[in-house]
Amino acid sequence: MKVILLSHTPDPEKVVACSAKLCYSSSDITTLNDNLTDEKVQSFVQMLASIGHESPIEHISFTFGIEGISRACSHQLVRHRIASYSQKSQRYVSEQGFDHVVPPEIQNTPEALAEFENQMQAISDSYNKITEILTDKHYKQMLSEGMDEKTAKRNAQKKAIEDARFVLPNACTTQIIVTMNARTLLNFFEHRCCNRAQWEIRAVANEMLRLVSQVAPNIFAKAGPPCLYSSCPEGKMSCRKSTEVKKYFEELKNEWKNSSN
C-alpha cells in the first residue's frame, strides 16, 4: 500500500483562519489577511474547534494518490460521499496478471494462505481464458461487420475485458485518487482510524492522517477515533480497548512529529 499527498490548498490553516475571521469581524474581503500572524492563525483554528464551528475548514482540500489497496478497501473508501474519486477502471484496463492483497490473518495461516494463493491463480487463469474466448468471438463478429483487422483486434479485447472483469476478486489491487475537504477528512478519520474499522482502510486512514498532520497540524491536532478525547460512541460494539488505542495514537503522533522535524 502506498499513500501520497498529491496536492492541497496552499497555506491551508491561513485560509481557514481568514474564513473564520470573516464570520466574526467587520473586516472586508481585501483586508482579511491583514495581521494574520502564525499565532493568530493558530488561535482562530483552535477557537473553531472549541466551539464546534466546522464550516470554515471546508474551504481547504487535500488530494491523495492511493495504490496497492484491494477493491474491498476501495469499496469502503468511496462510501464517504462528500469527496471526489478517480479510480483505475477494470473495464478499460486489462487485469491480466493482476496483483492482489493478502489479509494478515490469511498470510499468517499457512493452510489458508495456500488455499488463497491457489484461488488467486485459478481466478487469474479464468480471467485470461474468458478474455481470450470473448476477444476471439468479438473479433470475428467485428470483421463480419466490415471493420478493419487492426481496429477490430483492439476493440474486441476492450469489449472482452468488460465482461471478463466479473470474475475478478475483491483482493485485486487498484489505484485511486481521492480529494476531500478538511471537514470530510475529520469525519473520515473518526470512522476509519477507529479500532473497529477493517485493518486495510484503517492503515490507509492512518497514513492519510500522518500526511495532513504535517501540512495542517492545528486543524488535525485532535483527529482520529473518538475515544482519544471522549467516550467511545460504539456502545455494545465497542472494541473496549480505548487505553491501548490512546497509547497507540500517542506513540504514532510522536513518531510523525519527530519524522517531520
Long-range contacts (C-beta under 8 A, 24 or more apart in sequence): 1-66, 1-67, 1-68, 1-69, 1-200, 1-203, 1-204, 1-207, 2-65, 2-66, 2-67, 2-68, 3-64, 3-65, 3-66, 3-204, 3-207, 3-208, 3-211, 4-64, 4-65, 4-66, 4-211, 5-62, 5-63, 5-64, 5-208, 5-211, 5-212, 5-215, 6-63, 6-64, 6-65, 6-177, 7-62, 7-63, 8-60, 8-61, 8-62, 8-63, 8-212, 8-215, 8-216, 9-59, 9-60, 9-61, 9-62, 12-60, 12-182, 12-215, 12-216, 12-219, 13-41, 13-42, 13-45, 13-60, 13-216, 13-218, 13-219, 14-41, 15-59, 15-60, 16-41, 16-44, 16-45, 16-48, 16-56, 16-57, 16-59, 16-60, 16-182, 16-219, 17-41, 17-44, 17-45, 19-55, 19-56, 19-59, 20-44, 20-45, 20-47, 20-48, 20-53, 20-56, 23-53, 23-56, 41-218, 42-218, 45-218, 45-219, 46-218, 49-221, 49-222, 54-183, 54-186, 55-183, 57-181, 57-182, 57-183, 57-186, 57-219, 58-181, 58-182, 58-183, 58-184, 59-181, 60-181, 60-182, 60-216, 60-219, 61-179, 61-180, 61-181, 61-182, 62-179, 62-180, 62-181, 62-182, 62-185, 62-208, 62-211, 62-212, 62-215, 63-177, 63-178, 63-179, 64-177, 64-178, 64-179, 64-208, 64-211, 65-175, 65-176, 65-177, 66-175, 66-176, 66-177, 66-178, 66-204, 67-173, 67-174, 67-175, 67-176, 68-99, 68-101, 68-173, 68-175, 69-101, 69-173, 69-174, 69-176, 69-200, 69-201, 69-204, 70-100, 70-101, 70-170, 70-171, 70-172, 70-173, 70-174, 70-200, 71-168, 71-169, 71-170, 71-171, 71-172, 71-173, 71-174, 72-101, 72-170, 72-171, 72-198, 72-200, 73-101, 73-198, 73-200, 73-201, 73-204, 74-174, 74-176, 75-170, 76-192, 76-198, 76-201, 77-176, 77-178, 77-201, 77-204, 80-180, 80-184, 80-187, 80-188, 82-180, 82-181, 82-184, 83-178, 83-179, 83-180, 83-184, 84-178, 84-179, 84-180, 85-176, 85-177, 85-178, 85-179, 86-176, 86-177, 87-174, 87-175, 87-176, 87-177, 88-174, 88-175, 88-176, 90-161, 90-165, 90-168, 90-172, 91-161, 91-162, 91-165, 92-158, 92-161, 93-161, 94-131, 94-157, 94-161, 95-127, 95-161, 95-165, 95-168, 95-172, 96-124, 96-127, 96-128, 96-131, 97-124, 98-124, 98-127, 98-168, 98-172, 98-173, 99-172, 99-173, 100-169, 100-171, 100-172, 100-173, 101-171, 101-173, 101-200, 102-171, 103-199, 103-200, 104-199, 119-169, 120-169, 120-171, 123-167, 123-168, 123-169, 126-167, 127-164, 127-165, 127-167, 127-168, 130-160, 130-163, 130-164, 130-167, 131-157, 131-160, 131-161, 131-164, 132-160, 133-160, 134-159, 134-160, 134-163, 134-164, 135-159, 135-160, 182-212, 182-216, 182-219, 182-220, 185-212, 185-220, 185-223, 186-220, 186-223, 189-220, 189-223, 189-224, 189-225, 190-223, 190-224, 190-225, 190-226, 193-223, 193-224, 193-225, 193-249, 194-225, 194-226, 194-227, 194-234, 194-239, 195-225, 195-239, 195-241, 195-245, 196-234, 196-237, 196-238, 196-239, 206-252, 210-252, 210-256, 213-253, 213-256, 214-256, 214-260, 224-249, 225-249
